[in-house]
Amino acid sequence: MKKVEIYCDGACSGNPGPGGWAAVLLYKNAKKEISGYEPDTTNNRMELTAAINALKLLKEQCIVDVYTDSAYVFNAFSQKWIYGWQKNNWVTSMKKPVSNKELWLELIALCKTHSVSWNKVKGHSNNELNNRCDELARAAIKAHSSDVS
C-alpha cells in the first residue's frame, strides 16, 4: 500500500462563526494543499472537515499518518472515545449527544478504508506543515470575509 502523510487544521473566526479548514497531503515527492470555508461553523467541525476532505482525496487504500493539532480529533482516536460513543449509541459519558456525529461517522468510515495512524502536533509552534495548514484555513476565512459583514 502507498504511504501518505496528511497534516490538517481547522480555524474559526468566533466559535461558532465563519470557519476554514485545510490539509497538506504528502506522497513521495508530491505535495497537495487543499482548503475550504464554511460560513457558520465551529472550530471542532473544521478540524474534522479537514481530515475528512484529505482522506476523501485518496483514490486507493493507503497507509496514512495524520498529523493534527486538535486534541478533540486526536483524543477521540488515541483515547478510544469513538468506540465508547458507538457502544453508547452516540451519547457521551456526560449523558449528552455526541457533537458532530455525522462528521464522526464519515471520518470513521474513511478510517476503515485506510490504515490510519493519528499523531498530535503542537499548534502554532515550529511545525512547518501544521503552520501551513493554519495559514490556508485562515486564508479561506479571509477570502470570504465579505460573506460575514
N, C-alpha and C positions, 0 to 999 in steps of 0.2 A: 504494500500500500504506500501511496505517496505520503510524505510527511509535510505538514503545513503548520506554520506559526500564525496566530491571529492575536493582534493587540486591539483592544476595543475600549471605548469610553462613551459616556453619555454626559450631557450638560443640560442645565435648565436655568432659565432666567426667571427667578421666582420658583417656588415649588409648592403648588403647581404653577405653570406658566409656559411660555414658549420654550421648546427644547430642541436639542440637536444630538445626534449620535454619529459615531464614526468608528471605522475599523481600518487597520492596515493588515493585509494578508501577505505572507512571505512564503514562497515556494522556490527552492533552489536560488537562482539569481533574480527571480521575478518578484516584483512588489506591486501590489494593487491597493489603492486607497479608495474607500467609499464613505459616504456620509449622507445624512438626511435630516429632515426637520419635521416637527410636529407643532402645531400652533398652541395646543393646550394639553400639557402632559406633566409628568413628574420625572425627577432625576432617575429614580429606580426603573421606570418604564424605558427611559432612554438607554440605560445600561443594558437592559435585557434586549432591547431592539438592536443595539449594535452587535451583540453576539449572534442573535438570530440571523440578521441580514448577512453577516460574514459567513456563517455556516451554510446558508442557503446558496451561496455562490459556488460551493464545492460541487463539481459535476460527477464525482465518484466517491466511493468510500475512502476515507483518509484517516491517518493518524494525525490528530490535531492537538497542539499545545495552545491553549487560550490564555492570554495574559490580560488581567483586568485589575483596576484599582478599586473596584466595587466590592466592599465587604458583603453587601447584600447578595450579589451573584456568587461570589467565591464561597461564602459560608454555606449557602444553600446546597452546594455540592460537597464541599470538604467536610462539613459537619452533618451532612446527610439529612438536612431539613426536608428536602424534597420527598424523601421516602416516607417520613412521618406525615407530611401533608397528604400524600396519596393514600396512605393507610388510614388516615383520619378523615377521609372524604373532603380534603381541601379545607380543613379547619386547623388553625394554629393551636399551639399549646395554651394560648390565652383564650381559646374557645371563640375565636373570631375568624371570619372567612379570610383565606389567603388572598392578599392583594395581587393583582396582575395574573390571576390564574390562567387566562387564555394565553398569555405570553410564556408562562412557565411550561404549559402543555406543549406549545410549539417548540420551545428550546429543548425540552426533554425528548421529544420525537426526533429532533435533529441529532441529539447526542446518542440516540440509539442507532442512527445511521452510521455514525463515525465513532472512532475510538478517541474520546476527548479527555484531555487532562487539563485541569484548571489550576492556574498559577496566579498568585496575588503579587501585584507590584505596588509600590508606594506611589500614590498620586502626587502630581506636582513636584516631582523630585528630579533626579538626573536620568530617568529612563527616556531616551530619545523617542522611541516609538510610542510610548504612552503619552508623552507630551505632544507628539504629532496628532494623535487621536483627539486629545483635548482641544488642540488648536482647530482641527477640522470641525469638531462638534460645535464649538463656539462660533466658528465662521458660518456654519449653517444657520445658526440663530440670527447672527448679524445680517446675513443676506436676506432674511425675511423680516427684518425689524420693522419695515413699513406695515407688515401684516398686523402688528400688535399695537399700533398707535391709537 
